[in-house]
Amino acid sequence: MSDSGGSARALCPSLADELAMFSEFGTPTTVGVTEVGGPSGRVSVDTFTNEFWTSKQRAANRLHEVSYRACFKPQLPRFFIDRLTGVGDVVYDPFMGRGTTPLEAALAGRMPYGCDVNPLSEILVRPRLEPPGLDDIEARLAGIDFGATELAAEEALPDDLLVFYHPHTLRELLALRRYLLRREGDGALDAVDRWIRMVAVSRLTGHSSGFFSVYTMPPNQAVSVESQRKINQQKGQTPPRRHVRELILKKSRVLLSGLGNAERAVLSGVQEQSLLLTGPAAATPEVADGSVALVVTSPPFLDVVDYARDNWLRCWFCGISADEVPVTVVHDLSTWQEAMTDVFLELSRVLRPGGHVAFEVGEVRAGTLKLEEAVLPCGMRAGLGPVLVLINDQEFTKTANCWGVSNRAKGTNTNRVVLFRKR
């Protein structure tokens, strides 16, 4: 790469050459150039388009199968982890969401670091870095009084939530919520409790009998009470009886089914050195200077996802005020770029020399705005060198289908990853 229009390939020749020759899924790579304005003039960055990892669903460890809005497949971070890090290296995601990057890093024997301004992220991630045994989960569930009737006055069955849940199911959820909040308040919440909370949060709403709720929209977001009333009226449905204990145990069996002794040993070896933070990505003093080998992340896109609104029900269950979660929804490109530049400055600080940032963005606004062109100047302003752009182009099933949006029509149809390197 050079500001005079040269190629970035010389900075990472083995990866660039591999991408150029890649044909694992039967198609050759298309090699092009992305040109943007840099601090010192125009910059040309080699761009590689192909299907670089499988489009199959559930093709990774089943620990990943926790729903969260706008998350990428585990194969994306693994692609870069395998090629750009070694065992014991620190891999970090400053927008960790459901924790795909830190979890995949941990399964690969890397040190998992993550940060998110949403406190739900740590609730979803930490239990899967320290998974308990199924027998321990079953024993703990057996000891919880799901039939508790002495609910506090403020915990009387909320009418609004009855649009999602059968009264008996809601009473069980309230009893579990009270148990978990009490344990947390007493400082007694342990790995088994955290696991049960994580699974319960992931089962609150969905579109099959594996969730606590009546049929609703995809499980990675909760519609409003009024929207759910309309869904119930349109489908002529009422919330069926669901058994909270049984569904938590059923989902736990699925999540733990891909963990053998070897996988548990790897997770045990890195869990104590993990670092999960709740706060802004641009201010992480807990992460030491020059400590990170690789960052794999995907930031909030321009006004595409309202995380606070989507997670209101999960926040309620965990005793979090969704209105107090400082998730910023940015609507204009220049403000988004300013925010991302601040993040890149922080990433430049924590990266070791020669470390990389794989920054995944997407097509937004019906494909008219390609954020890789917007993010390249942000990284360069922070002093990072652009190496290449990887575009993973494949057909796959998105939850957007459930909203009447077809693949290759709207939303994010490609993974567009800008790779930077700290000199």
N, C-alpha and C positions, 0 to 999 in steps of 0.2 A: 504494500500500500504506500502511496505517496500522495501528497496534496496536489501534485501536478497531473494526477489521473492514472497513476500506476496501479498495479494489482496488489491485493493483500495476500496473495497466495504464498509469497515467500515467508511470511510470518508463521504459517502453520502448514508446511508443505505436505506432510503425510496425510492430514485430515482432508485438506482440499483435494489432493490427488485421489484419495479414497472416494470422496463424494462424486468427483467427476467420472469415476469408473464404476460407480455403484449400479448394480442391476439385480439385486437379490430377489426382487418381486416381479421380475420379468420385463421391466421397462428401462431404457437407458436414461441417464441423467441429462437434463437440459441445462447447459451452462450459459449464463448471461452476466450482465453487469447492472448493478444498481448505482446510480450516480446521484450524489447529493452535495450540497454546499457545506464545506468544512470551515474551521476557523481560519485556514490559510488559502482557501480556494476550493475548487471542485475536487471531489474525491470519488474514485471508482472502486467499487467493492464487488468481487466475484460473487455470483449468486447461483446456487445450485438447486434445481427443482426436480423432485422425484418422490416416490413413496419410500421413505427411509426406515420406517418401522411398520409393524403389522397394523392393519385396520380392524383386526378381530377384537371383539369385546371379551372382557374377562380373561385376557391372555397373560396377565401378570399375577403376582402373589395375591391371594384373596384378601389379605389384610387391607388392601387398597379399596375394597368395595364399600366405601362409606360415601354417601352422596353429598355433593357440595356444588353450588352453582359455579359454572365457568371454570372447571378444572381440566387440566390436560392429562393425557394418558401416561401411565408410569413409564412406558417405553421412551418417551421424550427425554426425561432426565437421565434414564439409564444409557441412552445413546451417547450422551456427552460424558457421563460418569465413567463409563468403560474406556473411553478414548483419551480423556484429559486428566484423569486422576489415578492415584494408586491407593491400595489398602491403607487405612489410617489417615488419609487426607480429610480435611474439613470441606464439606459441601454445604452450601448455604442457600436458603430461599428467603428473601426479605418480604415477600408477599405469599406466605406459605399456604394460606387457605386451608384445605383439608389435609395438607401435609404430604402431598405426593412426592416432592423432591426429598425432604428429610427422611421419609420412610424408605424410599428406594435407595437412598444413600446408605442408610443403616443396614439394609438387607445386603448391600454390596460391601459391607465392612468399612465404610467411611464414617467419619464423625458427623452426625446430623445436626445442623444449625438451622433455625428458622425464626421468623418474626412475622407478626401480623398485628395490625391495629385492632382487629376484632378478637375479643377474648374467647370466642367460640373456637378459634383455631387451635389453641393449646388444648382445650377440652377434647377436641377430636383427634389430635395428634399424639399427645403424650401416652395415652393408654396403649396405643399400638406399638410404641417403642418398648414397652414393658408388659407384654401380654401375659395375663395370668393363665393358669391351667383351667380347663373346662370344669373339672371337679370343684375347684375353688369358687368358680362363678356360680355353679349350681347350688353349692352349700350356702353361699351368701344370699342368693335369691330366696332360698327356702327359709331363711331367717328373717326376711322382711315381711312385715304384716301388710300385705296388699289389701286386706279387708278392713283396714283401720277406719273406724267410724267417728272417732273423736277429733274431727278436723277443726282447726281454728276457724273463727267466724269469717276471717278474710279468705279462707280457703274453701268456703262453701262452693258448691258446684257453679262455676261461672256459666251463665246462660249462653254467652257468646261462643264458648268452646263446645257446647253441645251440638253445634252445627257440624263439628268434626268427629265427635266421639259419642259412643253409647254411654249413658249415665254410669254404668258399672265400670266401663273402661276408664272413663274420666276419673272416677273415684280412686281406681288403682293408680293412675298416673299422679294424682294429687298426693296419695300416700307415699309413692316412691319419691316424688319431688321433695316432700317434707323430710323424709329420711335422709336424702342426700344433702339438702341444705343444712340440716342439723349436724350431720357428720362433718361437713365442711366448716361450719361455724365453730365446732368443738376442736378443730384441728385434727380430726380422726380419719379424714378421708384417705383411704389407702389405694393401692393399685387395683384391687378388685372393685372397690366402689367407683373409681374413675373409669374403669372398663364398662361397668353397668351403665353409668351415666352417658358415656360416649355412645353405646349401642342404643340406649333409649332415645337420645337426641336424634340419632340417624333414622329412627323408626316412627317419629312423631306423625308425619303425614306422608302419603304416597298413593299409588294407584293400584295396589294389589292387596291381597289378604295378609301379606307379610308385614303390613304397617298397622299401627294402632287405629288409624282414622278410617272413615268412610272414603270412597273413591274421591280423590282430588287430583290436582295437577302434579307434575313430577316431584319426587321426594327431595330435591335439592332446593326447594323454595316453598314457602307457605303463602297461599293466597290470602286475601283479606277475608274477614268474617262475611261481609256482604257478598263478595265473589263466591264464597263457598255456599252461601244460601242459594244463589242463582244456580250453581252447579247441581245442588240437591234437587231443586225444583225442576230443572231441565231433564234430569235423569230419573226423577221420581224415586229418589233414594232416601233412606234414613240410615244413620250410623249403625253398623252391626256390632254385636258384642265381640270384643277382642280380649284376649287374655295376655296381660302385659308380661308376666313372668315367662310364660311359654314362648312368646315371640322374641324376647331378649335372649333366651337360651338358644332358640333356633338360629337366630342371626349370629350368635357367638360361635356356634358350631361351624357355620359357613366361613366366618372370618378366620378362624383358627385352623381350618382344614388344610391350609398350605404350609403349616408350620411343623416341621419335624425337629428332631434334636439338633441337627446341624444349623437350621435357621435360628432356633432359639439361642444357640451358643453364640452365633454372630451378633444377634441383637443384644444379648447380655454383655458382650464384649465392648459395645460402643455406647450403651444406654447411659452409663454414668457420666460420660463425657459429652453428652448431648447438651445443646443450649437452645431453649425455646423461649422467645421473648414476646411480650404483648406491648406494642407501641408502634410509633411511626418508623417506617423503613429508612428515613433520612437521618435518624438520630439513634444510633445503637452503640453507646459507649461500652456496653458489656462485651462487644466483639472486639478482640484485640487487633491492633494494627498488624497488617501483613500475615494474618493467621489463616486466611481462607484460600483454598486451592481453586475452587470452582463455585460460581453462582449459577444456578438454574432457576429462573423465575418467570412469572407472567404477571404484569401489573394490572390494576383495574383499567379497563378500556374506557374510552370516552363515552360517558352517559349510557353505557350498554347495560350495566348491572347495578341495581340498587341493593347492596348487600344488607343494609340495616332493615329495609322493608322486607326482603326475602326471608330474613332470619328472626322475625319478631317472635314467632312461636318458640323457636329454640332458645332465644334469649329469656323468654318468660320461664321456661322450664328450668333453666340454670340460674335463675335469680338475677339476671342481668337486665338493666334498662336499655332497650335497643336504642332509644333516643339519645342516650349518653355515649354510645359507641361512636368515636369521631371518624367515621368513614366518609371521606370526601367524594362526592360525585362531580366530576369535572365535565363541563359541557363545551369548552372551546379548546382548540388545539394548542394555542400558545401557552395557556395556563397549564395544560397537561405537560407540555414540554418543560416548562419551568420546574414543575414538581418532579419530573423524571430526572432532570439534570441534578437536582439536589440529592436524589437517591444515588445516582451514579457517582457523585462526589464522595458519598459515604462508602459505596462499594469499592471505589479506588483506594480508599484508606485501608479497608479491611483485607483487600486482596494482597497476596504475596506477589513479588515480582515474577512475571511469567504466568500468573494466574489468569483465569478466563471468566467471562460473564456470558452466559447463553440467555439472551433476553427474548422471550417469546411474546409476540404480538399477533394481531390478526387483522383480517379485513373487517372494517366496520362501515356503517352507513352504506349498506348494500354494495360493498366492494369498491366504493368510490374513493375511500381513504385507506391507503396501505401504510400502516403505522411503522413499518421498518424504515421507510424514508424519513419519518418524523423522529424516530428514536436514534438514528445514527448520529446526528449532530449533538444530541444530548450526551451520549457517551464520549464523543470526541472533546466536548467542552470540559469534561471531567478529566481529560488527559489519557483516556483509554484509546488504544488503537483498534480500529475495525479490522477484523480478519476476513469474515465472509458472511453471507446471508444464506441460510438454509431454508428452503420452502418445502415442507412436507405436504404433498398434494395427494389426497386420497378421498375416496367416497366412504362415508361412515354414517352411522345413525346418531343423530343428535337429539337431545331432549327438546330442542326447538320444534322437532316434528310434531310433538304433542300440542304445540300451539298453532298448528297449521302452517308451519314454515318448512319448506322442502329443502333438502340438501342442495347446495349450489344455487340457492335462491337468495337467502339473506343470512345474516349472522356470520360466524366464523367458519369457513369451509377449509381453510388451510392453516397449518402451523407455520408461522413465519418467524424464524429465529435469527436474531442478529448476534453474531459471536464477536466479542471484544477480547482484547488481551492487554494486561498491564505490562508495560515495558520493564 
